[in-house]
Amino acid sequence: MRKIEMNSSRNQYRLARDGVPGFTLIELVVVIGIIGVLTGLLPPALSLAKERGRRLSCMTNMRQLTMAALAYAHGDSQNSLSGKSDFEYQNLS
């Protein structure tokens, strides 16, 4: 059972179901437009977050590689990586 009610303040017709006022077509189009604008703003924000995550991952990998190289050089018993080696360069010619 549907009724059409007249809203006298804005002079708009609203479709009512069991006495509950409905939405006008203009209101629905505005809401769909707002959702469209918000959906358009979402991809750039997500790509920025993805780029920040990639940078953070790269920085973490570089830090781990540096720590591994330093630990390896520090644990070198022959000092071949620290520059304090007693190795004599021989003329190979």
C-alpha positions in Angstrom: 0.0 0.0 0.0 1.7 3.2 -1.2 0.7 6.8 -0.8 2.0 9.9 -2.4 2.5 12.7 0.2 3.0 16.4 -0.5 5.8 18.0 1.4 4.5 21.6 1.7 7.8 23.2 2.9 9.8 22.2 -0.3 6.9 21.5 -2.6 8.2 18.0 -3.4 6.4 14.8 -3.7 7.6 11.8 -1.7 6.6 8.2 -2.1 5.5 6.8 1.2 5.2 3.2 2.3 3.1 2.6 5.4 3.3 6.2 6.4 7.1 6.4 6.3 8.5 9.1 4.0 10.7 8.0 1.1 13.6 9.6 -0.7 13.2 11.8 -3.8 15.1 11.0 -7.0 17.3 14.1 -6.6 18.4 12.9 -3.1 19.3 9.5 -4.4 21.3 11.0 -7.3 23.2 13.3 -4.9 24.1 10.4 -2.6 25.3 8.3 -5.6 27.3 11.3 -6.8 29.0 11.7 -3.4 29.8 8.0 -3.3 31.3 8.3 -6.8 33.5 11.2 -5.8 34.7 9.4 -2.7 35.4 6.3 -4.8 37.5 8.5 -7.1 39.6 9.8 -4.2 40.4 6.3 -2.9 42.9 4.9 -5.5 45.5 7.7 -5.2 45.4 7.3 -1.4 45.9 3.5 -1.7 48.7 3.9 -4.2 50.5 6.3 -1.9 50.2 3.8 1.0 51.5 1.1 -1.2 54.5 3.1 -2.2 55.3 3.9 1.4 55.1 0.2 2.3 57.5 -0.6 -0.6 59.9 2.0 0.6 59.8 0.7 4.2 60.3 -2.8 3.0 63.4 -1.7 1.0 64.8 0.2 3.9 64.3 -2.8 6.2 66.1 -5.1 3.7 69.0 -2.7 3.4 69.3 -2.4 7.2 69.3 -6.2 7.5 72.0 -6.5 4.8 74.2 -3.9 6.5 73.8 -5.6 9.9 74.7 -8.9 8.4 77.8 -7.5 6.7 78.9 -5.7 9.9 78.4 -8.9 12.0 80.4 -10.9 9.4 83.2 -8.4 9.4 83.3 -8.2 13.1 83.4 -11.9 13.5 86.2 -12.3 11.0 89.2 -13.8 12.9 91.7 -13.2 10.2 90.7 -9.5 9.8 90.5 -9.9 6.0 87.3 -7.8 5.8 88.3 -5.0 8.2 91.3 -3.7 6.3 93.8 -4.8 8.9 94.9 -7.9 7.0 98.5 -9.1 7.1 98.1 -10.3 3.5 101.0 -9.4 1.3 100.1 -8.5 -2.2 102.3 -10.4 -4.6 103.3 -9.4 -8.0 101.5 -11.8 -10.2 103.3 -10.8 -13.4 
